[in-house]
Amino acid sequence: MTDTEMPQLQKLMQTPEVQNAISSISPGLVQRRAFRPPRCAVFEQPFTVLEEAHGYRFEIDTEARRQVPRIIDNPVQVVIGQDALPDEALAAYQRRRTVGIVFSGGPAPGGHNVIAGLFDAVKAANPDSRIIGFLMGPDGIIESEYVEITEALVDQYRNIGGFTMIRTGRTKIDTPEKMALSRQTCQDLGLDALVVVGGDDSNTNAAFLAQEMMDDGIQVIGVPKTIDGDVQVRDADGNVLCAISFGFHSAARAFSQDISNLCNDCSSDRKYWHICKVMGRSASHLALEVALQTHANLTLIGEDLADFVDERRIQSAAPTGDTDFTAYGITLRHLSRVICNAIVRRAAVGKNCGVLVIPEGLLEFINEIQVFIIKLSTIIADYNNKHDVDFHTAFPRLEDKLEYLRRLSKDIQGDTNVGIWSARDDELFNDIPAFFQEGLLTERDSHGNFQFSLVETDKVLMGLVKDYLTILREKGFYKMGVERAYYKKIMLKGGLDPEDYAEALFVAPAADYLLVKESIISLKTLKQALVKAGLLRDDDVVPAAAVKIYNKSVPNLKTQTHFYGYDGRGSNPTRFDCNYTYNLGLTVFSLIANGVTGQMAAIRNLEKDFSEWEPIGIPIGPLMHLEERKGKLSLVLEKSLVDTKSLAFQIVKACREEWLAATPGEDHYRRPAPILFDGHSEDERPLTLELNRLSL
């Protein structure tokens, strides 16, 4: 750019047209900030009170009763609207408060609206009250790093995705030292209440904070957040108190939009299988919702695989009166065959493409992998206890480790571990790709645990799939179907009679899609088939048209892998999550204003119309149970897995064949609308909730 052009550009940069084009404030952002979510009916009244909800029963863990005795008997409480309060209650409701709030764990769409709802309610009760936002998650409490939340700050982030306002972190307040520092921060700031927005671990933390800070007069309220959807609350009798955590719907819709785009790409050039891994380390809720939203050709649900029973193995063992326990739980080998079967069947009708959805934590549901982890950990630990040199020093290379395992399985070294590692273990382990074998045999983390998060699940599966497809192709079982009309056109163009050649080339010559015979697996075997049929002599050259048809029948699997996680958790919230989280914020204040602690703010009846939503407080203590975490038993909120008996799952299962679309004709992809926010094309709520509220 010349010196004379520079002033002209600078002048042009100041024009309204250019300023509007390069502004950080988009029209959609303006609209989002201006939107005010509707309030649940109880919040349309000036005050709220709490009413104990009878009829809910919890099976309380004895260790939970020991560790959090002061909140363990909290009841479920329903928020009730009131036109007026007695003078004493009114004074308590409207007194000046200082409330702290912290985000804990990964972001989830809607978090800012929890703050907005809380801020609006706190300021409506008493304009002099303060809201303190702790920065960078629980570290902000421990280190006393915070910002005062103002109306201008709240208005900047209303209905906006991310946790940008105060940011987040994964630190846990799980030691006496951290707890002491946290109490000191809360005392120094004069907090009346602390709000913890997070998942299962964070709400567990909230319970311990409530227990510890009760003598300080500091209330602690939890809020259920996680895009994985694994924070769901039912009582001991199955009554639903919290159907889903906030952020799930928005993340699922964001993933579904992207995966739907891949479905469009897939059906356009029929060139790739798109392998889509979606977040969900311990539960497959997101994968299930994505299946309903997109109708991807194949969706694997971890909880379904965990329930797999190999009937063939059971029948084989029946004559001897034995039970083959290896029949329970799917193996990696069998799972790879399921995927191969889908690929082969679609190829047979000319569809050398498809969309496969897998949950991030799929391998945790493969019993064989869990058994390997337990057995290998035992073998490594036992070796280390009995030898001067540790296992990994003694066997530095993968081949060295594998040879040691082979010797165990053959009982040729007199090792006490021989009974742990069998010949079948060795056989199954050798089916696993080398890089995954290496991963299973590497040193554990500081707690002795295998780190699933480091495993490329899609790479593990597709490595097995491609290996088996190569075998199927070499045996002639994996072929691309050739459209009959195309075959006829090519043969006639080459001066050949389609009917004469069809009998020699194809399995079922009258089909719409023609499959080349299994015996024809190369140009050499193609010529042999034509010679045998009397269409060629031994010294003839195979006609170019016949070669073209053969080449058309040879599959060439190409895959593209995609991971959906961080993009979804950073998505703008759907209208559902905007409404949900804003009312969660209002619920938090109702719980605080009415003096409770150790409760989780929730909305009952999320699966129903908004007019039926009921704000409630759920006691956190009774939800805590002992689980193994990091090599030791710890009190935590139990993660909610996909219920394979639920209507949503059963419907997806019933639609599997249709959505696989291994038939001539179009696929049955669903095209969900993007997160428009201002239109009426959004789903009212997650489809899993929509379906699960129905009954057969």
Stockholm file with secondary structure:
# STOCKHOLM 1.0

chainA/1-696         MTDTEMPQLQKLMQTPEVQNAISSISPGLVQRRAFRPPRCAVFEQPFTVLEEAHGYRFEIDTEARRQVPRIIDNPVQVVIGQDALPDEALAAYQRRRTVGIVFSGGPAPGGHNVIAGLFDAVKAANPDSRIIGFLMGPDGIIESEYVEITEALVDQYRNIGGFTMIRTGRTKIDTPEKMALSRQTCQDLGLDALVVVGGDDSNTNAAFLAQEMMDDGIQVIGVPKTIDGDVQVRDADGNVLCAISFGFHSAARAFSQDISNLCNDCSSDRKYWHICKVMGRSASHLALEVALQTHANLTLIGEDLADFVDERRIQSAAPTGDTDFTAYGITLRHLSRVICNAIVRRAAVGKNCGVLVIPEGLLEFINEIQVFIIKLSTIIADYNNKHDVDFHTAFPRLEDKLEYLRRLSKDIQGDTNVGIWSARDDELFNDIPAFFQEGLLTERDSHGNFQFSLVETDKVLMGLVKDYLTILREKGFYKMGVERAYYKKIMLKGGLDPEDYAEALFVAPAADYLLVKESIISLKTLKQALVKAGLLRDDDVVPAAAVKIYNKSVPNLKTQTHFYGYDGRGSNPTRFDCNYTYNLGLTVFSLIANGVTGQMAAIRNLEKDFSEWEPIGIPIGPLMHLEERKGKLSLVLEKSLVDTKSLAFQIVKACREEWLAATPGEDHYRRPAPILFDGHSEDERPLTLELNRLSL
#=GR chainA/1-696 SS CCTTHHHHHHHHHTSHHHHHHHCSCCHHHHHHHHCCCCCCGGGGSSEEEEEECTTCCCCCCHHHHHHSTTTTTCCCEEEEEESCCCHHHHHHHHSCCEEEEEEBSSCCTTHHHHHHHHHHHHHHHCTTCEEEEETTTHHHHHTTCEEECCHHHHHHHTTCCSSTTTCCBCCCCCSHHHHHHHHHHHHHTTCSEEEEEESHHHHHHHHHHHHHHGGGTCEEEEEEBCTTCCCCEECTTCCEEECCCBTHHHHHHHHHHHHHHHHHHHHHHCCCEEEEEESCSSCCHHHHHHHHHHCCSEECCHHHHHTCBCHHHHHHHGGGTCCCGGGBSCCHHHHHHHHHHHHHHHHTTTCCCEEEEEETTGGGGCHHHHHHHHHHHHHHHHHHHHCSSCHHHHSCSHHHHHHHHHHHHHTCSCCGGGGTSCHHHHHHHHHSCHHHHHHHHSCCCTTSCCCGGGCCHHHHHHHHHHHHHHHHHHTTCCCCCEEHHHHHHHHHHTTCCHHHHHHHHBSSTTSSEECBCTTCCSHHHHHHHHHHTTSSCTTSCCCHHHHHHHHHHSCCCCEEEEEESHHHHTSCCCHHHHHHHHHHHHHHHHHHHTTCCSEEEEEETTTSCGGGCEEEEEESGGGEEEEEETTEEEEEECCCCCCTTSHHHHHHHHTHHHHHTCSSSCCCCCCCCCCCSSSSCSCSSCHHHHHHTSCC
#=GC SS_cons         CCTTHHHHHHHHHTSHHHHHHHCSCCHHHHHHHHCCCCCCGGGGSSEEEEEECTTCCCCCCHHHHHHSTTTTTCCCEEEEEESCCCHHHHHHHHSCCEEEEEEBSSCCTTHHHHHHHHHHHHHHHCTTCEEEEETTTHHHHHTTCEEECCHHHHHHHTTCCSSTTTCCBCCCCCSHHHHHHHHHHHHHTTCSEEEEEESHHHHHHHHHHHHHHGGGTCEEEEEEBCTTCCCCEECTTCCEEECCCBTHHHHHHHHHHHHHHHHHHHHHHCCCEEEEEESCSSCCHHHHHHHHHHCCSEECCHHHHHTCBCHHHHHHHGGGTCCCGGGBSCCHHHHHHHHHHHHHHHHTTTCCCEEEEEETTGGGGCHHHHHHHHHHHHHHHHHHHHCSSCHHHHSCSHHHHHHHHHHHHHTCSCCGGGGTSCHHHHHHHHHSCHHHHHHHHSCCCTTSCCCGGGCCHHHHHHHHHHHHHHHHHHTTCCCCCEEHHHHHHHHHHTTCCHHHHHHHHBSSTTSSEECBCTTCCSHHHHHHHHHHTTSSCTTSCCCHHHHHHHHHHSCCCCEEEEEESHHHHTSCCCHHHHHHHHHHHHHHHHHHHTTCCSEEEEEETTTSCGGGCEEEEEESGGGEEEEEETTEEEEEECCCCCCTTSHHHHHHHHTHHHHHTCSSSCCCCCCCCCCCSSSSCSCSSCHHHHHHTSCC
//
